Amino acid sequence: MKAWRLLLIAVSSLLLGGCLVSFDEPLPAGQTAPAALVGRWVSKDAWGQHLSLRIKRQGTDHYTAISTPAGQARDVVDFTVAGHGSRWYASARMPAQYGGQYALVGFELTDDGALVVYNLDVERIQQALQQHALNGATVETKDGEGVRVASDLPQVFAYLDDPANSDVFVEMARYTRAPSKR
């Protein structure tokens, strides 16, 4: 599992299932994530395998996520964050075989201490392209059809912040805080 997939499903182990949404622009550095994002997280994937996720701060506005799926080598991905409207977003560069653009996921830290990561629904983004709410095109990746969004970030955030588009987000992973080691 490649490190950028970590960001796509749970800033950890998204298996793309053949489709993804990519962006021409990354989130600009400059914002600091909520302090509670940093630390160790655990979850289980769709097959019941244990996942370990560690998020570290790198400087004032960059982060590193280290994923350690059970029985596999750890993966590392660097990302930036942006709080916009009532949501938080993270983005990282994807590898060349997936277009080399940027992935964008939403995340929230719930009141009960969970880290929930949301991916964008490809079909809803395709509809947005057809309706000219966003600019971009359908693209083929090695895992299937995806969408490449060429709109600038203000236009993307205007679309994502619109309550009528709240169903564009799909929960991809839910993590709980890892027990502290004693």
C-alpha positions in Angstrom: 0.0 0.0 0.0 1.5 3.3 -1.0 1.7 6.2 1.4 -0.5 8.6 -0.6 -3.3 6.1 -0.3 -3.0 6.7 3.5 -4.2 10.2 2.8 -7.0 9.2 0.5 -8.8 7.0 3.0 -7.8 8.0 6.3 -5.0 10.5 6.0 -4.6 5.6 5.9 -5.5 2.7 3.8 -7.9 3.6 1.0 -8.1 1.0 -1.7 -9.1 3.2 -4.5 -11.7 0.8 -5.9 -10.9 2.2 -9.4 -11.9 5.8 -9.0 -10.7 9.0 -7.4 -10.9 12.7 -7.6 -7.7 14.7 -8.1 -7.0 18.4 -8.2 -4.5 20.5 -10.1 -3.8 22.7 -7.0 -2.7 21.6 -3.5 -3.9 23.2 -0.4 -1.5 26.0 0.2 0.6 25.7 3.3 -0.1 28.3 6.0 -2.7 26.8 8.3 -2.2 24.7 11.4 -4.4 21.7 12.0 -6.3 21.2 15.2 -3.8 20.0 17.9 -5.9 16.9 18.4 -5.0 15.6 14.9 -1.4 15.0 15.9 -0.8 11.7 17.6 -1.4 7.9 17.3 -4.6 6.5 15.9 -5.9 2.9 15.3 -8.6 1.4 13.2 -9.4 -1.8 11.2 -9.7 -2.0 7.5 -12.6 -3.6 5.6 -11.0 -7.0 6.0 -10.6 -6.6 9.8 -6.8 -6.0 9.6 -5.4 -3.7 12.3 -4.2 -0.3 11.0 -1.9 2.1 12.9 -1.7 5.7 12.0 0.7 8.3 13.4 0.4 12.0 12.5 3.3 14.3 13.2 3.7 18.0 12.7 6.6 19.0 10.5 7.2 22.7 11.0 4.4 25.2 11.5 2.1 24.1 8.6 3.1 20.7 7.2 2.3 17.3 8.5 3.4 13.7 8.0 1.2 10.6 8.3 2.8 7.3 8.9 0.6 4.3 8.3 1.5 0.8 9.4 -1.0 -1.8 8.1 -0.7 -5.1 9.8 2.0 -7.2 8.3 3.1 -4.6 5.8 5.9 -2.0 5.6 5.0 1.4 6.8 4.0 4.1 4.4 4.7 7.8 4.8 3.0 10.8 3.2 3.4 14.5 3.7 0.4 16.8 3.6 -1.0 20.2 4.2 -4.3 21.2 5.8 -6.9 23.9 5.4 -9.9 24.7 7.6 -12.6 26.1 5.4 -16.2 26.7 6.3 -17.1 24.1 8.9 -14.8 21.5 7.5 -11.1 20.6 7.6 -9.3 19.3 4.5 -5.9 17.7 3.8 -4.1 17.3 0.5 -1.0 15.5 -0.7 0.6 14.9 -4.1 -0.3 11.6 -5.7 2.1 9.3 -7.6 2.6 9.7 -11.4 0.5 6.5 -12.2 -2.5 8.3 -10.7 -1.8 11.5 -12.5 0.6 13.2 -10.2 -2.0 15.8 -9.1 -3.2 16.3 -5.6 -5.7 14.3 -3.5 -8.1 16.2 -1.3 -9.9 14.6 1.7 -12.1 16.0 4.4 -11.6 15.2 8.0 -13.2 15.9 11.4 -12.3 15.2 15.0 -15.5 14.2 16.7 -16.7 15.0 20.2 -16.1 11.4 21.2 -12.4 11.6 20.1 -12.6 9.9 16.7 -10.8 10.9 13.6 -13.2 10.5 10.6 -11.8 10.9 7.1 -14.0 11.6 4.1 -13.3 11.1 0.4 -15.1 12.9 -2.4 -17.8 10.9 -4.3 -16.6 10.6 -7.9 -20.1 10.5 -9.4 -21.1 13.7 -7.6 -18.0 15.5 -8.8 -18.7 14.3 -12.4 -22.2 15.8 -12.1 -20.6 19.0 -10.9 -18.4 19.0 -14.0 -21.4 18.4 -16.3 -23.4 21.2 -14.6 -20.3 23.5 -14.9 -20.2 24.0 -11.1 -16.6 22.9 -11.4 -14.1 22.7 -14.3 -12.2 19.5 -15.1 -12.4 16.2 -17.0 -12.9 12.5 -16.5 -9.5 10.7 -16.6 -8.4 7.1 -16.8 -6.0 5.8 -14.1 -4.4 2.4 -13.7 -7.3 1.5 -11.4 -10.1 2.9 -13.5 -12.0 6.1 -14.2 -11.4 9.2 -12.1 -12.0 12.9 -12.2 -9.4 15.6 -12.4 -10.7 19.0 -11.2 -9.0 22.0 -12.7 -11.0 24.7 -10.9 -9.1 27.0 -8.6 -9.4 26.5 -4.9 -11.9 29.4 -4.2 -14.3 27.8 -6.7 -13.7 24.3 -5.2 -14.4 25.5 -1.7 -17.5 27.5 -2.8 -18.9 24.2 -4.2 -17.9 22.1 -1.2 -19.2 24.6 1.3 -22.6 24.8 -0.3 -25.0 22.8 2.0 -26.7 21.4 -1.1 -23.5 19.5 -1.8 -23.1 17.9 1.6 -23.6 14.5 0.1 -20.5 14.8 -2.0 -18.5 13.5 1.0 -18.3 9.7 1.7 -16.9 8.4 5.0 -13.7 6.4 4.2 -12.2 5.7 7.6 -12.9 6.1 11.3 -10.0 6.0 13.7 -9.8 6.1 17.5 -7.0 7.4 19.6 -4.4 4.7 20.2 -4.0 3.6 23.8 -1.0 5.2 25.4 1.9 2.8 25.9 3.1 2.5 29.5 
